Amino acid sequence: MKKIILGLVMIALLSFEMQAQQYEVKIVTSIESIVPNGLGRSRLISANDSRDYKEFTSTQTEEDNTRNKSKRGELRVKGFDETKLLNFFNLGGIRFQNIASNDALIESKINTMLMEGWDLAFVASAVESAGGKGDNNGIFITRYIFKRLKQ
């Protein structure tokens, strides 16, 4: 009976310890141009600076419509890594070699993050394009969201 109670206490303690663990999150964003003729810019972006969202957040109510008075310049992150990627299109159309090159660079970044103890938690992607007649603008954006235990 003592062993069963001791076992249950150990399980409860381990469960509590696992719930109390805190994680840190890192986001890496790839922006790949889908602008024809190779005119766009494609990049892999990873911020080195951090921001506390609370400093730039205000609460809106009907009675009090005060705005956060922070300056946009304070919001900008100036410390970030920027890796050049190739555009999806050139004068000849879709460049599959460019896509493969981008994949190799993104794969290298992900592998490095994994070696640094990060776990790939989520991936979210989207395409932005006006989509109207003669649309010559657009990007393909992917956010890689990593997490690891705080050190």
N, C-alpha and C positions, 0 to 999 in steps of 0.2 A: 504494500500500500504506500509506504514511504517513497519507493522508487517511482510510482505512478505520479504522486504529488510533486516530487522533485522534477520529474520529466515535464509535467504541465507548467511548472514555474519556469523552467528553462525555455520552453517553447514561447511562453508569454513574454519573457525578457527579450528573446531574440526577435520576436515579432515587433515589440516596442522599439528596439534598436533600429530595425529596418525601416520603420515608419518615421523615425526621428532623423534619418539621414537627410542631409541637404545636398542638393545638386546645383551645379552651375550650368549655364546654357551658353552655347556659342552658335551663331548663325553665319553661314557662308552662303553668299548669293552669287549665282551665275546669271549674267545678262548676255544673251546671244542675239545679235541683230538679225532681223529678217528683212532688212532693207535691201532692195535689189542693187546690183552693180557694186557691191562691196563698199558702199558709202557709210554704213553704220559703224558703231563701235561695240565690241564685245569684250566683257571683262568678268573676272572672278574676283569678288570683293569680300573682304573679311575685316571687320572693325577691330582695332587694337585698343581704342579708347572706350570707356563705358559711360553711360548716362543713367541717371535716376529719373525714370519717367514722371515721378511725383513732382519734380521741380518744374515740369512743363505741362502739368495737368491742372485744369480748373473745373469746378463744379458749376453746372448751369441749372438755374431754377427759374421759375416764373417771377418770383419776388426779387431775386438778386441775380442780375445778369452780368456779374463781374467777370472779366477775362484775366487769364494769366498774363502778367505784364513782362514775361521773359522775352528776350530778344532772340530773333531767329539765329543770329550768329552764335549764341550760347548753345543752341540746340545742335549745331553742326559738329560732326565728328571729323577731326582733321587727321587723326592717327589711324590709318587703315592700310592693309595690304591690297594691292591691285595687280592681278595677273592678267596679262593680255590673252585674249582668246581670238580665234578667227571668226569671221562672219560666215553665216550659212550660205550666202549668195555671193557670186562674183558676176562678171559680165556674161559668162557662159551659163548662168543659172545656179542650181544647187550644187555646192561643192562638198561631196561626200568625204573627201580627204580632210576638209576643214572640220567636219563634224567628228571624224575619228580623232583628229588632233585635239580638239576640245575635250573629248571624252578621256583621252590619255592624261591631259592636264588636270581635269577634275578628279579623275581616279587617283592621281598622285597626291592631290590635296587631301582627299578622303583617307587614303592609306596613311598619310602622315598624321592626320588627326587621330586615327585609330591607334597608331603607335604611341601617341602622346596620352593615351588613356581615355579619349573621348569615345562615346558610343553614338552611332547615328540613330537618332530617335524618330525623326519625321522627315519627310520630303514633301514639299508643296511646289507645284508649278502652274504657270499660267502663260497665256499668250495675250499680248496687248496689240491691237491693231484697229484702226478706224473702220476697216472693212468695206468702205464705200467704193464707188466706181473710181478706178485709177489710184486706189490706195497704194502708196509707196512707203508706208511707215509701219514699223512694228518691232516688238521685241519678244523674245521667249525668255521668261525669267523662272529660275528654280531656286528655292531656298532649301538648304540642307541644315537641319536643326540637330545639333549635337548636344549631348549632356554627359556629365561625369560627376562623381562625388566631389564635393568641395574639399580642397586640400588644405 
